[in-house]
Amino acid sequence: MWWLLTRRTHLFLALGTAVFVVLLLLFQDRSSALPSFGSSGSVTVRLSVFVPIPLVAALMMSLDSRLKAPEITGVRRIDLRDAALVLSVVTVAVVASYAAGVLTGSQVARAAGRNVAFLSGLMLLGRALFGQGGALLPTAWVMAVVLVGFRTTADPYPWTIVPEPLSAPHAAAGAALMLALGVLAQLRTSRTYT
């Protein structure tokens, strides 16, 4: 119970999840033309690509809400609890995006949960490798996708993951792999993270 209060899950993750669901319902299949370094100078990007960022940021803030000294010297496995928290947030995001997709009929909304898994793994990997500055990797990834991730105005490269349709198996595999790498990195560096 104290661990949940310390992580401020009742504040950060509740708010992040609410923003995630509201944005999913608002954006659905809407898209916008954004500038790009691609061949046409602009790309059509579905706005749902940006929807996971508030939830991933809330997860990062929750994980950063820690009592450093007691957690480093403690006997309890806080790293396992943090890993369970990450997997719970991703599970809630997948279920919420699937429900929003069923409710609205949007295939794009259903893919948002996969994108939360990918960007959460990227954030955890960034935190493990680069400290707090690495937590900006998900936002940087989405911006890189917009700027250089499209062959033509609506055709993303396979490496981009987040704008890929729900039916793309490589995107699902990439998201699962990134989440697994991120959780393993977080487990390995949890007690030494500053």
PyMOL commands that set and color helices and strands:
alter all, ss='L'
color gray80, all
select helices_A, chain A and resi 2-6+9-27+47-50+52-64+68-73+78-104+107-148+158-160+169-189
alter helices_A, ss='H'
color red, helices_A
select strands_A, chain A and resi 31-35+42-46+150-152+155-156
alter strands_A, ss='S'
color yellow, strands_A
deselect
rebuild
show_as cartoon
